[in-house]
C-alpha cells in the first residue's frame, strides 16, 4: 500500500464506470493521456492489465472485476468521511440514479418524485431500465444508487427494504370470449398469452425468476403459467408474445384474443385508459413484494438514508389511498 498512490484508484473507478479512457478523463478533468499514464502505473503496481481494449470499449479483466466493489466502497467511505456535513433536503444538490421497470416508474417513482420535488427542489433523478441483466454489478460499480423491483436472494453487501406489494390481474379486451361466461383455468388456457419479461427473453427463466449473476430476479408474475405446466390436468399454456415493457401490452391485447397478466394496480390504470377488462380469477392471485435495493456503502450517507425514508413514506401514503 505504501507504493500505491490512492489517486490511481480514482482513475481505476472512473474507467470502470465509463469503460473509456477519454470518458474517465472528462469526469476527472484530466487528459486521456494522463488517464492512460495513471493506468500504466497501477497496472505495474498490481501486476495485471486491469483493462483491455475490446469492441465495447475498455473491458475489465477478472482481477479488475474483483477489485471494483472494494475500490468503489473504499472511495465512497473516504468521500463520506471528508465531506460529511448536516444534510438539509431543501438545499441539497444531489442526483440519484435508480434502475426501475416502466411499471414501478409509473406507479411508484412518479409519486416519490412529486413528493421530493417539494422537499428538495434541487434534487435530480436519473431513471435507468430494470431490464438489464447486470443491475447488481451496476450497484457495485456505483452506476446506479438504487434498484426497484422483485428479488429472491441478494449478496450480503446489498441492503433491501420492502416498499410495497403487488398482486396479479388477468386482462383481456372488451368483448373477449372470456367475458361471456365464468372464467375457469381450462378456459384461460384456451387462449394464447402475452408475457412481460423484463429481460426480454424466456430462456433460463425458472418459476418467473432469472439468474442475474447469482442474484435471482423475478421477471414475470404469471402464476397460472408457472404452476399449471405440471398440473395433473395436463394443461399447457402458450406464450405467443414476449415483450420487455408493460406499456406494450394494451395495444396488443386490444387487437387480439390474447390474454395478459399484469400487476393489479397497473391493470386498473390500463383498464381506465384502454378498452380492457380485468377478469375474475379462478384461483388466489399471486402477490409479490416490491423492494428497494442499495449498496451497503450508502449506510452512512445521510442523503441516501433520507431518500430511503421518503420512499417508504411515499409508498405508505400510496397504499393508504388504494
Secondary structure as UniProt FT lines:
FT   TURN            2..3
FT   HELIX           7..18
FT   HELIX           21..28
FT   HELIX           32..46
FT   STRAND          51..54
FT   TURN            55..56
FT   STRAND          57..60
FT   HELIX           62..83
FT   HELIX           89..91
FT   STRAND          95..100
FT   HELIX           102..104
FT   HELIX           105..109
FT   HELIX           110..119
FT   TURN            121..122
FT   STRAND          124..129
FT   TURN            130..131
FT   TURN            133..134
FT   HELIX           135..141
FT   STRAND          146..149
FT   TURN            156..157
FT   STRAND          158..173
FT   TURN            174..175
FT   HELIX           177..179
FT   HELIX           185..188
FT   TURN            189..190
FT   STRAND          193..196
FT   TURN            198..199
FT   TURN            203..204
FT   TURN            207..208
FT   STRAND          209..212
FT   TURN            213..214
FT   STRAND          215..218
FT   HELIX           223..228
FT   TURN            229..230
FT   TURN            232..233
FT   STRAND          239..243
FT   HELIX           246..248
FT   HELIX           249..253
FT   TURN            254..255
FT   STRAND          259..263
FT   HELIX           264..273
FT   STRAND          276..278
FT   STRAND          287..295
FT   HELIX           296..300
FT   HELIX           302..320
//
